[in-house]
Amino acid sequence: MNKNTSHKTAVVTGGTSGIGLTLAQGLSNAGYDVIAAGLNPPQSDDEKITFIELDITDKGAVKSLFSDLNQLDILINAAGIIRREAELDPDVFEETINVNLNGTMRACAAARSLLSQSSGSIVNIASMLSYFGGGLVPGYAASKGGIMQLTKSLAIAYAGDNIRVNALAPGWIKTPLTENLQNDDKRSEAILSRTPLGRWGTPEDLVGPALFLIGSDAKFITGSLLNVDGGYAAM
């Protein structure tokens, strides 16, 4: 175990699948004690990760998760949904905002007290759609734009508690959420033609940037959005 992370605890919301699960595994491999919270926890023999069921829209459950902890050093907010086309319906739009944006705020607020005790760090998961509109995903785009501003705002609000708040903005990443786009040759070609590095990203591409943001090398970085997009936003 890395001596610098020994006995440090991290919570990853949305940590039971996709990007969140990969980040949970990456933190565990780096020596953190990890609690991966989300829907449908996997059956796992990994004793270094504790998987728990969590509905991020359940205010009581979110508060309970953190009130049951004695220590918290890192919070990564990766819980999120996307409902292409359906988000044009106001009800689905509202649901998407409630999970992606409100859920992130719930977790940050519930974790604040513990993180202040450890001078901890928060990493939120934003998106390229924090910058760009999405005609089929207005709820997702609005929530990710909100996460960018929430990150900046909480960086200011929590600075007095010595809590750093940053975000990762993934580009087009190979996950179940993008499977339909990966399998659509026309859409995939359009994405890759705009991505200077010329490939889809993988969840593993986010691990190093996350470890940097929560580590001592980033101790003077807060309120920042780090693109992990293969250059997509530069075009």
Biotite code that builds the C-alpha atoms (Angstrom):
import biotite.structure as struc

atoms = struc.array([
    struc.Atom([0.000, 0.000, 0.000], chain_id="A", res_id=1, res_name="MET", atom_name="CA", element="C"),
    struc.Atom([1.230, 3.498, -0.825], chain_id="A", res_id=2, res_name="ASN", atom_name="CA", element="C"),
    struc.Atom([2.355, 4.933, 2.504], chain_id="A", res_id=3, res_name="LYS", atom_name="CA", element="C"),
    struc.Atom([0.982, 8.354, 1.543], chain_id="A", res_id=4, res_name="ASN", atom_name="CA", element="C"),
    struc.Atom([-2.569, 7.043, 1.224], chain_id="A", res_id=5, res_name="THR", atom_name="CA", element="C"),
    struc.Atom([-2.550, 4.463, 4.001], chain_id="A", res_id=6, res_name="SER", atom_name="CA", element="C"),
    struc.Atom([-5.719, 4.649, 6.049], chain_id="A", res_id=7, res_name="HIS", atom_name="CA", element="C"),
    struc.Atom([-7.217, 7.327, 3.816], chain_id="A", res_id=8, res_name="LYS", atom_name="CA", element="C"),
    struc.Atom([-10.863, 6.824, 2.937], chain_id="A", res_id=9, res_name="THR", atom_name="CA", element="C"),
    struc.Atom([-12.564, 7.690, -0.344], chain_id="A", res_id=10, res_name="ALA", atom_name="CA", element="C"),
    struc.Atom([-16.234, 7.571, -1.287], chain_id="A", res_id=11, res_name="VAL", atom_name="CA", element="C"),
    struc.Atom([-17.193, 7.246, -4.943], chain_id="A", res_id=12, res_name="VAL", atom_name="CA", element="C"),
    struc.Atom([-20.854, 7.853, -5.732], chain_id="A", res_id=13, res_name="THR", atom_name="CA", element="C"),
    struc.Atom([-21.923, 6.065, -8.880], chain_id="A", res_id=14, res_name="GLY", atom_name="CA", element="C"),
    struc.Atom([-19.059, 3.758, -8.026], chain_id="A", res_id=15, res_name="GLY", atom_name="CA", element="C"),
    struc.Atom([-20.836, 0.517, -8.890], chain_id="A", res_id=16, res_name="THR", atom_name="CA", element="C"),
    struc.Atom([-20.592, 0.809, -12.684], chain_id="A", res_id=17, res_name="SER", atom_name="CA", element="C"),
    struc.Atom([-18.968, 2.638, -15.587], chain_id="A", res_id=18, res_name="GLY", atom_name="CA", element="C"),
    struc.Atom([-16.534, 5.459, -14.939], chain_id="A", res_id=19, res_name="ILE", atom_name="CA", element="C"),
    struc.Atom([-17.307, 5.465, -11.220], chain_id="A", res_id=20, res_name="GLY", atom_name="CA", element="C"),
    struc.Atom([-16.402, 1.804, -10.805], chain_id="A", res_id=21, res_name="LEU", atom_name="CA", element="C"),
    struc.Atom([-13.132, 2.259, -12.665], chain_id="A", res_id=22, res_name="THR", atom_name="CA", element="C"),
    struc.Atom([-12.267, 5.269, -10.510], chain_id="A", res_id=23, res_name="LEU", atom_name="CA", element="C"),
    struc.Atom([-13.088, 3.282, -7.374], chain_id="A", res_id=24, res_name="ALA", atom_name="CA", element="C"),
    struc.Atom([-10.751, 0.525, -8.535], chain_id="A", res_id=25, res_name="GLN", atom_name="CA", element="C"),
    struc.Atom([-8.054, 3.064, -9.401], chain_id="A", res_id=26, res_name="GLY", atom_name="CA", element="C"),
    struc.Atom([-8.213, 4.647, -5.951], chain_id="A", res_id=27, res_name="LEU", atom_name="CA", element="C"),
    struc.Atom([-8.137, 1.226, -4.344], chain_id="A", res_id=28, res_name="SER", atom_name="CA", element="C"),
    struc.Atom([-5.052, 0.281, -6.361], chain_id="A", res_id=29, res_name="ASN", atom_name="CA", element="C"),
    struc.Atom([-3.441, 3.528, -5.196], chain_id="A", res_id=30, res_name="ALA", atom_name="CA", element="C"),
    struc.Atom([-3.937, 2.519, -1.576], chain_id="A", res_id=31, res_name="GLY", atom_name="CA", element="C"),
    struc.Atom([-7.177, 4.218, -0.565], chain_id="A", res_id=32, res_name="TYR", atom_name="CA", element="C"),
    struc.Atom([-9.878, 2.478, 1.447], chain_id="A", res_id=33, res_name="ASP", atom_name="CA", element="C"),
    struc.Atom([-12.773, 2.877, -0.975], chain_id="A", res_id=34, res_name="VAL", atom_name="CA", element="C"),
    struc.Atom([-16.523, 2.888, -0.489], chain_id="A", res_id=35, res_name="ILE", atom_name="CA", element="C"),
    struc.Atom([-18.246, 2.554, -3.867], chain_id="A", res_id=36, res_name="ALA", atom_name="CA", element="C"),
    struc.Atom([-21.877, 3.611, -3.545], chain_id="A", res_id=37, res_name="ALA", atom_name="CA", element="C"),
    struc.Atom([-24.509, 3.237, -6.236], chain_id="A", res_id=38, res_name="GLY", atom_name="CA", element="C"),
    struc.Atom([-27.315, 1.198, -7.697], chain_id="A", res_id=39, res_name="LEU", atom_name="CA", element="C"),
    struc.Atom([-27.003, -2.550, -8.191], chain_id="A", res_id=40, res_name="ASN", atom_name="CA", element="C"),
    struc.Atom([-23.647, -3.099, -6.445], chain_id="A", res_id=41, res_name="PRO", atom_name="CA", element="C"),
    struc.Atom([-21.634, -5.867, -8.108], chain_id="A", res_id=42, res_name="PRO", atom_name="CA", element="C"),
    struc.Atom([-20.804, -9.097, -6.364], chain_id="A", res_id=43, res_name="GLN", atom_name="CA", element="C"),
    struc.Atom([-17.098, -8.716, -5.763], chain_id="A", res_id=44, res_name="SER", atom_name="CA", element="C"),
    struc.Atom([-14.315, -10.510, -3.939], chain_id="A", res_id=45, res_name="ASP", atom_name="CA", element="C"),
    struc.Atom([-12.293, -7.298, -3.820], chain_id="A", res_id=46, res_name="ASP", atom_name="CA", element="C"),
    struc.Atom([-11.802, -6.801, -0.096], chain_id="A", res_id=47, res_name="GLU", atom_name="CA", element="C"),
    struc.Atom([-10.271, -3.366, -0.680], chain_id="A", res_id=48, res_name="LYS", atom_name="CA", element="C"),
    struc.Atom([-13.552, -1.889, -1.949], chain_id="A", res_id=49, res_name="ILE", atom_name="CA", element="C"),
    struc.Atom([-16.766, -1.804, 0.046], chain_id="A", res_id=50, res_name="THR", atom_name="CA", element="C"),
    struc.Atom([-19.770, -1.761, -2.286], chain_id="A", res_id=51, res_name="PHE", atom_name="CA", element="C"),
    struc.Atom([-23.021, -0.361, -0.947], chain_id="A", res_id=52, res_name="ILE", atom_name="CA", element="C"),
    struc.Atom([-26.445, 0.340, -2.421], chain_id="A", res_id=53, res_name="GLU", atom_name="CA", element="C"),
    struc.Atom([-27.217, 4.057, -2.731], chain_id="A", res_id=54, res_name="LEU", atom_name="CA", element="C"),
    struc.Atom([-29.928, 6.011, -4.490], chain_id="A", res_id=55, res_name="ASP", atom_name="CA", element="C"),
    struc.Atom([-28.365, 9.456, -4.884], chain_id="A", res_id=56, res_name="ILE", atom_name="CA", element="C"),
    struc.Atom([-31.843, 11.032, -5.006], chain_id="A", res_id=57, res_name="THR", atom_name="CA", element="C"),
    struc.Atom([-32.646, 9.728, -1.505], chain_id="A", res_id=58, res_name="ASP", atom_name="CA", element="C"),
    struc.Atom([-31.663, 12.594, 0.794], chain_id="A", res_id=59, res_name="LYS", atom_name="CA", element="C"),
    struc.Atom([-31.840, 10.484, 3.939], chain_id="A", res_id=60, res_name="GLY", atom_name="CA", element="C"),
    struc.Atom([-29.714, 7.717, 2.461], chain_id="A", res_id=61, res_name="ALA", atom_name="CA", element="C"),
    struc.Atom([-27.054, 10.164, 1.320], chain_id="A", res_id=62, res_name="VAL", atom_name="CA", element="C"),
    struc.Atom([-26.857, 11.785, 4.758], chain_id="A", res_id=63, res_name="LYS", atom_name="CA", element="C"),
    struc.Atom([-26.752, 8.374, 6.413], chain_id="A", res_id=64, res_name="SER", atom_name="CA", element="C"),
    struc.Atom([-23.853, 7.223, 4.238], chain_id="A", res_id=65, res_name="LEU", atom_name="CA", element="C"),
    struc.Atom([-21.607, 9.988, 5.511], chain_id="A", res_id=66, res_name="PHE", atom_name="CA", element="C"),
    struc.Atom([-22.902, 10.134, 9.078], chain_id="A", res_id=67, res_name="SER", atom_name="CA", element="C"),
    struc.Atom([-21.885, 6.482, 9.479], chain_id="A", res_id=68, res_name="ASP", atom_name="CA", element="C"),
    struc.Atom([-18.246, 7.262, 8.612], chain_id="A", res_id=69, res_name="LEU", atom_name="CA", element="C"),
    struc.Atom([-15.544, 8.182, 11.086], chain_id="A", res_id=70, res_name="ASN", atom_name="CA", element="C"),
    struc.Atom([-13.207, 9.537, 8.434], chain_id="A", res_id=71, res_name="GLN", atom_name="CA", element="C"),
    struc.Atom([-13.380, 10.823, 4.897], chain_id="A", res_id=72, res_name="LEU", atom_name="CA", element="C"),
    struc.Atom([-10.519, 12.176, 2.796], chain_id="A", res_id=73, res_name="ASP", atom_name="CA", element="C"),
    struc.Atom([-11.834, 12.012, -0.760], chain_id="A", res_id=74, res_name="ILE", atom_name="CA", element="C"),
    struc.Atom([-15.250, 12.307, -2.424], chain_id="A", res_id=75, res_name="LEU", atom_name="CA", element="C"),
    struc.Atom([-15.694, 11.561, -6.103], chain_id="A", res_id=76, res_name="ILE", atom_name="CA", element="C"),
    struc.Atom([-19.142, 12.270, -7.525], chain_id="A", res_id=77, res_name="ASN", atom_name="CA", element="C"),
    struc.Atom([-19.689, 10.015, -10.531], chain_id="A", res_id=78, res_name="ALA", atom_name="CA", element="C"),
    struc.Atom([-23.394, 9.178, -10.198], chain_id="A", res_id=79, res_name="ALA", atom_name="CA", element="C"),
    struc.Atom([-25.234, 10.127, -13.367], chain_id="A", res_id=80, res_name="GLY", atom_name="CA", element="C"),
    struc.Atom([-27.840, 9.201, -15.942], chain_id="A", res_id=81, res_name="ILE", atom_name="CA", element="C"),
    struc.Atom([-28.556, 10.131, -19.548], chain_id="A", res_id=82, res_name="ILE", atom_name="CA", element="C"),
    struc.Atom([-31.866, 9.662, -21.381], chain_id="A", res_id=83, res_name="ARG", atom_name="CA", element="C"),
    struc.Atom([-31.389, 10.562, -25.027], chain_id="A", res_id=84, res_name="ARG", atom_name="CA", element="C"),
    struc.Atom([-34.445, 12.210, -26.634], chain_id="A", res_id=85, res_name="GLU", atom_name="CA", element="C"),
    struc.Atom([-36.595, 11.424, -23.586], chain_id="A", res_id=86, res_name="ALA", atom_name="CA", element="C"),
    struc.Atom([-35.023, 14.397, -21.779], chain_id="A", res_id=87, res_name="GLU", atom_name="CA", element="C"),
    struc.Atom([-37.046, 16.726, -23.984], chain_id="A", res_id=88, res_name="LEU", atom_name="CA", element="C"),
    struc.Atom([-39.948, 15.730, -21.746], chain_id="A", res_id=89, res_name="ASP", atom_name="CA", element="C"),
    struc.Atom([-39.919, 18.075, -18.714], chain_id="A", res_id=90, res_name="PRO", atom_name="CA", element="C"),
    struc.Atom([-40.463, 15.201, -16.290], chain_id="A", res_id=91, res_name="ASP", atom_name="CA", element="C"),
    struc.Atom([-37.454, 13.268, -17.590], chain_id="A", res_id=92, res_name="VAL", atom_name="CA", element="C"),
    struc.Atom([-35.466, 16.508, -17.707], chain_id="A", res_id=93, res_name="PHE", atom_name="CA", element="C"),
    struc.Atom([-36.248, 17.042, -14.026], chain_id="A", res_id=94, res_name="GLU", atom_name="CA", element="C"),
    struc.Atom([-35.242, 13.483, -13.152], chain_id="A", res_id=95, res_name="GLU", atom_name="CA", element="C"),
    struc.Atom([-31.917, 13.888, -14.936], chain_id="A", res_id=96, res_name="THR", atom_name="CA", element="C"),
    struc.Atom([-31.133, 17.135, -13.129], chain_id="A", res_id=97, res_name="ILE", atom_name="CA", element="C"),
    struc.Atom([-32.115, 15.551, -9.821], chain_id="A", res_id=98, res_name="ASN", atom_name="CA", element="C"),
    struc.Atom([-29.665, 12.682, -10.244], chain_id="A", res_id=99, res_name="VAL", atom_name="CA", element="C"),
    struc.Atom([-26.736, 14.401, -11.924], chain_id="A", res_id=100, res_name="ASN", atom_name="CA", element="C"),
    struc.Atom([-26.674, 17.886, -10.440], chain_id="A", res_id=101, res_name="LEU", atom_name="CA", element="C"),
    struc.Atom([-28.748, 17.758, -7.270], chain_id="A", res_id=102, res_name="ASN", atom_name="CA", element="C"),
    struc.Atom([-27.211, 14.395, -6.367], chain_id="A", res_id=103, res_name="GLY", atom_name="CA", element="C"),
    struc.Atom([-23.730, 15.872, -6.611], chain_id="A", res_id=104, res_name="THR", atom_name="CA", element="C"),
    struc.Atom([-24.720, 18.760, -4.354], chain_id="A", res_id=105, res_name="MET", atom_name="CA", element="C"),
    struc.Atom([-26.355, 16.387, -1.835], chain_id="A", res_id=106, res_name="ARG", atom_name="CA", element="C"),
    struc.Atom([-23.177, 14.348, -1.538], chain_id="A", res_id=107, res_name="ALA", atom_name="CA", element="C"),
    struc.Atom([-20.916, 17.393, -1.278], chain_id="A", res_id=108, res_name="CYS", atom_name="CA", element="C"),
    struc.Atom([-23.045, 18.955, 1.461], chain_id="A", res_id=109, res_name="ALA", atom_name="CA", element="C"),
    struc.Atom([-23.301, 15.696, 3.407], chain_id="A", res_id=110, res_name="ALA", atom_name="CA", element="C"),
    struc.Atom([-19.550, 15.078, 3.174], chain_id="A", res_id=111, res_name="ALA", atom_name="CA", element="C"),
    struc.Atom([-18.427, 18.619, 4.036], chain_id="A", res_id=112, res_name="ARG", atom_name="CA", element="C"),
    struc.Atom([-18.014, 18.187, 7.767], chain_id="A", res_id=113, res_name="SER", atom_name="CA", element="C"),
    struc.Atom([-15.885, 15.058, 7.473], chain_id="A", res_id=114, res_name="LEU", atom_name="CA", element="C"),
    struc.Atom([-13.805, 16.483, 4.645], chain_id="A", res_id=115, res_name="LEU", atom_name="CA", element="C"),
    struc.Atom([-13.100, 19.612, 6.666], chain_id="A", res_id=116, res_name="SER", atom_name="CA", element="C"),
    struc.Atom([-11.561, 17.450, 9.388], chain_id="A", res_id=117, res_name="GLN", atom_name="CA", element="C"),
    struc.Atom([-9.126, 15.866, 6.928], chain_id="A", res_id=118, res_name="SER", atom_name="CA", element="C"),
    struc.Atom([-8.535, 18.895, 4.650], chain_id="A", res_id=119, res_name="SER", atom_name="CA", element="C"),
    struc.Atom([-10.001, 16.651, 1.994], chain_id="A", res_id=120, res_name="GLY", atom_name="CA", element="C"),
    struc.Atom([-10.750, 16.885, -1.685], chain_id="A", res_id=121, res_name="SER", atom_name="CA", element="C"),
    struc.Atom([-13.786, 16.575, -3.953], chain_id="A", res_id=122, res_name="ILE", atom_name="CA", element="C"),
    struc.Atom([-13.710, 15.619, -7.619], chain_id="A", res_id=123, res_name="VAL", atom_name="CA", element="C"),
    struc.Atom([-16.939, 16.001, -9.569], chain_id="A", res_id=124, res_name="ASN", atom_name="CA", element="C"),
    struc.Atom([-17.535, 14.412, -12.959], chain_id="A", res_id=125, res_name="ILE", atom_name="CA", element="C"),
    struc.Atom([-18.525, 16.995, -15.520], chain_id="A", res_id=126, res_name="ALA", atom_name="CA", element="C"),
    struc.Atom([-18.548, 16.451, -19.309], chain_id="A", res_id=127, res_name="SER", atom_name="CA", element="C"),
    struc.Atom([-17.806, 17.951, -22.693], chain_id="A", res_id=128, res_name="MET", atom_name="CA", element="C"),
    struc.Atom([-21.467, 18.926, -22.501], chain_id="A", res_id=129, res_name="LEU", atom_name="CA", element="C"),
    struc.Atom([-20.486, 21.293, -19.710], chain_id="A", res_id=130, res_name="SER", atom_name="CA", element="C"),
    struc.Atom([-19.292, 23.413, -22.663], chain_id="A", res_id=131, res_name="TYR", atom_name="CA", element="C"),
    struc.Atom([-21.528, 22.380, -25.559], chain_id="A", res_id=132, res_name="PHE", atom_name="CA", element="C"),
    struc.Atom([-25.257, 21.987, -26.029], chain_id="A", res_id=133, res_name="GLY", atom_name="CA", element="C"),
    struc.Atom([-26.884, 18.616, -26.637], chain_id="A", res_id=134, res_name="GLY", atom_name="CA", element="C"),
    struc.Atom([-30.057, 18.711, -28.692], chain_id="A", res_id=135, res_name="GLY", atom_name="CA", element="C"),
    struc.Atom([-31.166, 15.236, -27.624], chain_id="A", res_id=136, res_name="LEU", atom_name="CA", element="C"),
    struc.Atom([-29.938, 15.516, -24.030], chain_id="A", res_id=137, res_name="VAL", atom_name="CA", element="C"),
    struc.Atom([-30.951, 18.913, -22.627], chain_id="A", res_id=138, res_name="PRO", atom_name="CA", element="C"),
    struc.Atom([-31.190, 17.558, -19.095], chain_id="A", res_id=139, res_name="GLY", atom_name="CA", element="C"),
    struc.Atom([-27.769, 15.942, -19.202], chain_id="A", res_id=140, res_name="TYR", atom_name="CA", element="C"),
    struc.Atom([-26.161, 19.002, -20.790], chain_id="A", res_id=141, res_name="ALA", atom_name="CA", element="C"),
    struc.Atom([-27.813, 21.378, -18.329], chain_id="A", res_id=142, res_name="ALA", atom_name="CA", element="C"),
    struc.Atom([-26.791, 19.203, -15.375], chain_id="A", res_id=143, res_name="SER", atom_name="CA", element="C"),
    struc.Atom([-23.173, 18.983, -16.535], chain_id="A", res_id=144, res_name="LYS", atom_name="CA", element="C"),
    struc.Atom([-23.031, 22.718, -17.179], chain_id="A", res_id=145, res_name="GLY", atom_name="CA", element="C"),
    struc.Atom([-24.383, 23.097, -13.671], chain_id="A", res_id=146, res_name="GLY", atom_name="CA", element="C"),
    struc.Atom([-21.699, 20.813, -12.273], chain_id="A", res_id=147, res_name="ILE", atom_name="CA", element="C"),
    struc.Atom([-19.029, 23.053, -13.782], chain_id="A", res_id=148, res_name="MET", atom_name="CA", element="C"),
    struc.Atom([-20.474, 26.094, -12.005], chain_id="A", res_id=149, res_name="GLN", atom_name="CA", element="C"),
    struc.Atom([-21.202, 24.117, -8.833], chain_id="A", res_id=150, res_name="LEU", atom_name="CA", element="C"),
    struc.Atom([-17.567, 23.037, -8.724], chain_id="A", res_id=151, res_name="THR", atom_name="CA", element="C"),
    struc.Atom([-16.353, 26.613, -8.977], chain_id="A", res_id=152, res_name="LYS", atom_name="CA", element="C"),
    struc.Atom([-18.887, 27.821, -6.415], chain_id="A", res_id=153, res_name="SER", atom_name="CA", element="C"),
    struc.Atom([-18.129, 25.128, -3.845], chain_id="A", res_id=154, res_name="LEU", atom_name="CA", element="C"),
    struc.Atom([-14.405, 25.665, -4.332], chain_id="A", res_id=155, res_name="ALA", atom_name="CA", element="C"),
    struc.Atom([-15.000, 29.180, -3.030], chain_id="A", res_id=156, res_name="ILE", atom_name="CA", element="C"),
    struc.Atom([-17.507, 28.165, -0.347], chain_id="A", res_id=157, res_name="ALA", atom_name="CA", element="C"),
    struc.Atom([-15.427, 25.290, 1.026], chain_id="A", res_id=158, res_name="TYR", atom_name="CA", element="C"),
    struc.Atom([-11.979, 26.908, 0.833], chain_id="A", res_id=159, res_name="ALA", atom_name="CA", element="C"),
    struc.Atom([-12.260, 28.086, 4.421], chain_id="A", res_id=160, res_name="GLY", atom_name="CA", element="C"),
    struc.Atom([-12.623, 24.451, 5.438], chain_id="A", res_id=161, res_name="ASP", atom_name="CA", element="C"),
    struc.Atom([-9.432, 23.567, 3.507], chain_id="A", res_id=162, res_name="ASN", atom_name="CA", element="C"),
    struc.Atom([-11.484, 21.431, 1.104], chain_id="A", res_id=163, res_name="ILE", atom_name="CA", element="C"),
    struc.Atom([-10.430, 21.552, -2.530], chain_id="A", res_id=164, res_name="ARG", atom_name="CA", element="C"),
    struc.Atom([-13.168, 21.073, -5.146], chain_id="A", res_id=165, res_name="VAL", atom_name="CA", element="C"),
    struc.Atom([-12.319, 20.266, -8.764], chain_id="A", res_id=166, res_name="ASN", atom_name="CA", element="C"),
    struc.Atom([-13.889, 18.415, -11.676], chain_id="A", res_id=167, res_name="ALA", atom_name="CA", element="C"),
    struc.Atom([-12.968, 16.155, -14.545], chain_id="A", res_id=168, res_name="LEU", atom_name="CA", element="C"),
    struc.Atom([-14.608, 16.744, -17.916], chain_id="A", res_id=169, res_name="ALA", atom_name="CA", element="C"),
    struc.Atom([-14.476, 13.464, -19.837], chain_id="A", res_id=170, res_name="PRO", atom_name="CA", element="C"),
    struc.Atom([-14.730, 13.458, -23.585], chain_id="A", res_id=171, res_name="GLY", atom_name="CA", element="C"),
    struc.Atom([-16.240, 10.533, -25.461], chain_id="A", res_id=172, res_name="TRP", atom_name="CA", element="C"),
    struc.Atom([-15.576, 7.544, -23.227], chain_id="A", res_id=173, res_name="ILE", atom_name="CA", element="C"),
    struc.Atom([-16.332, 3.885, -23.943], chain_id="A", res_id=174, res_name="LYS", atom_name="CA", element="C"),
    struc.Atom([-18.987, 3.047, -21.349], chain_id="A", res_id=175, res_name="THR", atom_name="CA", element="C"),
    struc.Atom([-22.458, 1.466, -21.473], chain_id="A", res_id=176, res_name="PRO", atom_name="CA", element="C"),
    struc.Atom([-23.898, 5.014, -21.617], chain_id="A", res_id=177, res_name="LEU", atom_name="CA", element="C"),
    struc.Atom([-22.216, 5.598, -25.003], chain_id="A", res_id=178, res_name="THR", atom_name="CA", element="C"),
    struc.Atom([-22.612, 2.107, -26.433], chain_id="A", res_id=179, res_name="GLU", atom_name="CA", element="C"),
    struc.Atom([-25.260, 3.157, -28.951], chain_id="A", res_id=180, res_name="ASN", atom_name="CA", element="C"),
    struc.Atom([-22.983, 5.889, -30.281], chain_id="A", res_id=181, res_name="LEU", atom_name="CA", element="C"),
    struc.Atom([-20.006, 3.539, -30.453], chain_id="A", res_id=182, res_name="GLN", atom_name="CA", element="C"),
    struc.Atom([-22.068, 1.107, -32.539], chain_id="A", res_id=183, res_name="ASN", atom_name="CA", element="C"),
    struc.Atom([-23.352, 3.841, -34.875], chain_id="A", res_id=184, res_name="ASP", atom_name="CA", element="C"),
    struc.Atom([-20.637, 4.089, -37.527], chain_id="A", res_id=185, res_name="ASP", atom_name="CA", element="C"),
    struc.Atom([-21.727, 7.532, -38.708], chain_id="A", res_id=186, res_name="LYS", atom_name="CA", element="C"),
    struc.Atom([-21.877, 9.062, -35.231], chain_id="A", res_id=187, res_name="ARG", atom_name="CA", element="C"),
    struc.Atom([-18.673, 7.368, -34.103], chain_id="A", res_id=188, res_name="SER", atom_name="CA", element="C"),
    struc.Atom([-16.827, 8.614, -37.182], chain_id="A", res_id=189, res_name="GLU", atom_name="CA", element="C"),
    struc.Atom([-18.029, 12.165, -36.535], chain_id="A", res_id=190, res_name="ALA", atom_name="CA", element="C"),
    struc.Atom([-16.794, 11.976, -32.935], chain_id="A", res_id=191, res_name="ILE", atom_name="CA", element="C"),
    struc.Atom([-13.405, 10.529, -33.850], chain_id="A", res_id=192, res_name="LEU", atom_name="CA", element="C"),
    struc.Atom([-12.878, 12.993, -36.704], chain_id="A", res_id=193, res_name="SER", atom_name="CA", element="C"),
    struc.Atom([-13.163, 15.835, -34.187], chain_id="A", res_id=194, res_name="ARG", atom_name="CA", element="C"),
    struc.Atom([-10.948, 14.163, -31.581], chain_id="A", res_id=195, res_name="THR", atom_name="CA", element="C"),
    struc.Atom([-7.293, 15.003, -32.311], chain_id="A", res_id=196, res_name="PRO", atom_name="CA", element="C"),
    struc.Atom([-6.007, 11.840, -30.619], chain_id="A", res_id=197, res_name="LEU", atom_name="CA", element="C"),
    struc.Atom([-8.326, 9.865, -32.893], chain_id="A", res_id=198, res_name="GLY", atom_name="CA", element="C"),
    struc.Atom([-9.815, 7.329, -30.508], chain_id="A", res_id=199, res_name="ARG", atom_name="CA", element="C"),
    struc.Atom([-12.527, 6.808, -27.943], chain_id="A", res_id=200, res_name="TRP", atom_name="CA", element="C"),
    struc.Atom([-11.392, 7.322, -24.386], chain_id="A", res_id=201, res_name="GLY", atom_name="CA", element="C"),
    struc.Atom([-11.613, 4.609, -21.768], chain_id="A", res_id=202, res_name="THR", atom_name="CA", element="C"),
    struc.Atom([-12.615, 4.903, -18.114], chain_id="A", res_id=203, res_name="PRO", atom_name="CA", element="C"),
    struc.Atom([-9.013, 4.070, -17.226], chain_id="A", res_id=204, res_name="GLU", atom_name="CA", element="C"),
    struc.Atom([-7.932, 7.313, -18.902], chain_id="A", res_id=205, res_name="ASP", atom_name="CA", element="C"),
    struc.Atom([-9.619, 9.198, -16.051], chain_id="A", res_id=206, res_name="LEU", atom_name="CA", element="C"),
    struc.Atom([-7.825, 7.455, -13.183], chain_id="A", res_id=207, res_name="VAL", atom_name="CA", element="C"),
    struc.Atom([-4.515, 9.286, -13.454], chain_id="A", res_id=208, res_name="GLY", atom_name="CA", element="C"),
    struc.Atom([-6.108, 12.746, -13.704], chain_id="A", res_id=209, res_name="PRO", atom_name="CA", element="C"),
    struc.Atom([-8.339, 11.969, -10.704], chain_id="A", res_id=210, res_name="ALA", atom_name="CA", element="C"),
    struc.Atom([-5.354, 10.826, -8.631], chain_id="A", res_id=211, res_name="LEU", atom_name="CA", element="C"),
    struc.Atom([-3.525, 14.012, -9.596], chain_id="A", res_id=212, res_name="PHE", atom_name="CA", element="C"),
    struc.Atom([-6.393, 16.265, -8.523], chain_id="A", res_id=213, res_name="LEU", atom_name="CA", element="C"),
    struc.Atom([-6.771, 14.586, -5.134], chain_id="A", res_id=214, res_name="ILE", atom_name="CA", element="C"),
    struc.Atom([-3.028, 14.332, -4.526], chain_id="A", res_id=215, res_name="GLY", atom_name="CA", element="C"),
    struc.Atom([-0.492, 16.660, -2.931], chain_id="A", res_id=216, res_name="SER", atom_name="CA", element="C"),
    struc.Atom([0.854, 17.777, -6.316], chain_id="A", res_id=217, res_name="ASP", atom_name="CA", element="C"),
    struc.Atom([-2.470, 19.598, -6.821], chain_id="A", res_id=218, res_name="ALA", atom_name="CA", element="C"),
    struc.Atom([-2.572, 21.197, -3.358], chain_id="A", res_id=219, res_name="LYS", atom_name="CA", element="C"),
    struc.Atom([-2.911, 24.703, -4.859], chain_id="A", res_id=220, res_name="PHE", atom_name="CA", element="C"),
    struc.Atom([-5.575, 23.726, -7.399], chain_id="A", res_id=221, res_name="ILE", atom_name="CA", element="C"),
    struc.Atom([-9.247, 24.270, -6.660], chain_id="A", res_id=222, res_name="THR", atom_name="CA", element="C"),
    struc.Atom([-12.231, 25.307, -8.745], chain_id="A", res_id=223, res_name="GLY", atom_name="CA", element="C"),
    struc.Atom([-10.664, 23.830, -11.891], chain_id="A", res_id=224, res_name="SER", atom_name="CA", element="C"),
    struc.Atom([-12.181, 21.740, -14.664], chain_id="A", res_id=225, res_name="LEU", atom_name="CA", element="C"),
    struc.Atom([-9.674, 19.328, -16.210], chain_id="A", res_id=226, res_name="LEU", atom_name="CA", element="C"),
    struc.Atom([-10.573, 18.090, -19.694], chain_id="A", res_id=227, res_name="ASN", atom_name="CA", element="C"),
    struc.Atom([-9.843, 14.415, -20.374], chain_id="A", res_id=228, res_name="VAL", atom_name="CA", element="C"),
    struc.Atom([-11.083, 14.407, -23.934], chain_id="A", res_id=229, res_name="ASP", atom_name="CA", element="C"),
    struc.Atom([-8.332, 13.572, -26.393], chain_id="A", res_id=230, res_name="GLY", atom_name="CA", element="C"),
    struc.Atom([-8.367, 17.224, -27.493], chain_id="A", res_id=231, res_name="GLY", atom_name="CA", element="C"),
    struc.Atom([-12.073, 17.287, -28.433], chain_id="A", res_id=232, res_name="TYR", atom_name="CA", element="C"),
    struc.Atom([-12.719, 20.689, -26.825], chain_id="A", res_id=233, res_name="ALA", atom_name="CA", element="C"),
    struc.Atom([-9.712, 22.198, -28.607], chain_id="A", res_id=234, res_name="ALA", atom_name="CA", element="C"),
    struc.Atom([-11.330, 21.811, -32.035], chain_id="A", res_id=235, res_name="MET", atom_name="CA", element="C"),
])
